[in-house]
């Protein structure tokens, strides 16, 4: 597959009305990759190679500023370095094993059981106390625990399969080498966080439109997916990155999760083909809501101008 030509990038909005997006700059992308995606050891190797003096205060922010101010350092240098290091770190990735495990039948029944992934420990404590209160039996509790463990494997596997194949298939993609990266990759000159998910609200409504959504449909679904996110994390991601790049999302929405267990190869191939379709990439205003009291509408706290890719089936 060939990489598409780069497109415009969003700019940082002033709330409550978001600003129009600005064209991406090489300096901005370099600084984003260094500050939010690259491992510090890889950065120092890059600096040594390009004759950049490593400052005594080597925070990621300071290193990013040094890289951005270096006239001889270009985004191609960053791409080459990060791809080489990513390939080295991912060479032991057992793609075939993950695909085989998805199809094995051992993950059937995977489910969060209403636990909150961001606070799994507290969620499981709540389940334990429900068991104490005899809302369900010990055997039911243990069964739910197994389903949660299965689901954690399932979600991690399908995310990593998609991420690895996107980087491998699209040669211009810039991957991260840091374990906790704000962006999963830079695709077509835009940083994105990859979210492989399903539809929870009005699933039948969206399933009927799967594969033939209008742009307005995609924006409405994207807003629902943002609404499911932690608002505090959204605010943090927006504040720490220029142009709201920390809020850019690449959503792959698969209505029937069993497709991952029956035909994971075909399911991920659908995503890769979808990334060649420009209609799946758009800019939108995302609203951060404060949930209204019973009987009252949600209140809009902030609006963010973001870049979204949404592929659905």
Secondary structure as the mmCIF struct_conf table of DSSP 4:
data_model
#
loop_
_struct_conf.conf_type_id
_struct_conf.id
_struct_conf.beg_label_comp_id
_struct_conf.beg_label_asym_id
_struct_conf.beg_label_seq_id
_struct_conf.end_label_comp_id
_struct_conf.end_label_asym_id
_struct_conf.end_label_seq_id
HELX_LH_PP_P HELX_LH_PP_P1 UNK A 2 UNK A 6
STRN STRN1 UNK A 14 UNK A 14
TURN_TY1_P TURN_TY1_P1 UNK A 15 UNK A 16
STRN STRN2 UNK A 17 UNK A 17
HELX_LH_PP_P HELX_LH_PP_P2 UNK A 18 UNK A 21
HELX_RH_AL_P HELX_RH_AL_P1 UNK A 26 UNK A 36
TURN_TY1_P TURN_TY1_P2 UNK A 37 UNK A 37
BEND BEND1 UNK A 38 UNK A 38
HELX_RH_AL_P HELX_RH_AL_P2 UNK A 40 UNK A 49
TURN_TY1_P TURN_TY1_P3 UNK A 50 UNK A 51
HELX_LH_PP_P HELX_LH_PP_P3 UNK A 52 UNK A 55
BEND BEND2 UNK A 56 UNK A 57
HELX_RH_AL_P HELX_RH_AL_P3 UNK A 60 UNK A 69
TURN_TY1_P TURN_TY1_P4 UNK A 71 UNK A 72
HELX_RH_AL_P HELX_RH_AL_P4 UNK A 75 UNK A 89
TURN_TY1_P TURN_TY1_P5 UNK A 90 UNK A 92
HELX_RH_AL_P HELX_RH_AL_P5 UNK A 95 UNK A 103
TURN_TY1_P TURN_TY1_P6 UNK A 104 UNK A 104
BEND BEND3 UNK A 105 UNK A 105
TURN_TY1_P TURN_TY1_P7 UNK A 106 UNK A 109
TURN_TY1_P TURN_TY1_P8 UNK A 113 UNK A 114
HELX_RH_3T_P HELX_RH_3T_P1 UNK A 117 UNK A 119
HELX_RH_AL_P HELX_RH_AL_P6 UNK A 120 UNK A 132
TURN_TY1_P TURN_TY1_P9 UNK A 133 UNK A 134
BEND BEND4 UNK A 135 UNK A 136
HELX_RH_AL_P HELX_RH_AL_P7 UNK A 138 UNK A 169
TURN_TY1_P TURN_TY1_P10 UNK A 171 UNK A 172
STRN STRN3 UNK A 174 UNK A 175
BEND BEND5 UNK A 178 UNK A 180
BEND BEND6 UNK A 182 UNK A 182
BEND BEND7 UNK A 184 UNK A 184
STRN STRN4 UNK A 185 UNK A 187
TURN_TY1_P TURN_TY1_P11 UNK A 188 UNK A 189
STRN STRN5 UNK A 190 UNK A 197
BEND BEND8 UNK A 201 UNK A 202
HELX_RH_AL_P HELX_RH_AL_P8 UNK A 203 UNK A 209
TURN_TY1_P TURN_TY1_P12 UNK A 210 UNK A 211
HELX_RH_AL_P HELX_RH_AL_P9 UNK A 215 UNK A 227
TURN_TY1_P TURN_TY1_P13 UNK A 228 UNK A 228
BEND BEND9 UNK A 229 UNK A 229
HELX_RH_AL_P HELX_RH_AL_P10 UNK A 231 UNK A 240
BEND BEND10 UNK A 241 UNK A 241
HELX_RH_3T_P HELX_RH_3T_P2 UNK A 242 UNK A 247
STRN STRN6 UNK A 249 UNK A 253
BEND BEND11 UNK A 255 UNK A 255
TURN_TY1_P TURN_TY1_P14 UNK A 257 UNK A 257
HELX_RH_AL_P HELX_RH_AL_P11 UNK A 258 UNK A 262
HELX_RH_AL_P HELX_RH_AL_P12 UNK A 264 UNK A 274
TURN_TY1_P TURN_TY1_P15 UNK A 275 UNK A 276
HELX_RH_3T_P HELX_RH_3T_P3 UNK A 278 UNK A 280
STRN STRN7 UNK A 281 UNK A 290
HELX_LH_PP_P HELX_LH_PP_P4 UNK A 291 UNK A 293
TURN_TY1_P TURN_TY1_P16 UNK A 294 UNK A 295
BEND BEND12 UNK A 296 UNK A 296
HELX_LH_PP_P HELX_LH_PP_P5 UNK A 297 UNK A 298
STRN STRN8 UNK A 299 UNK A 312
#
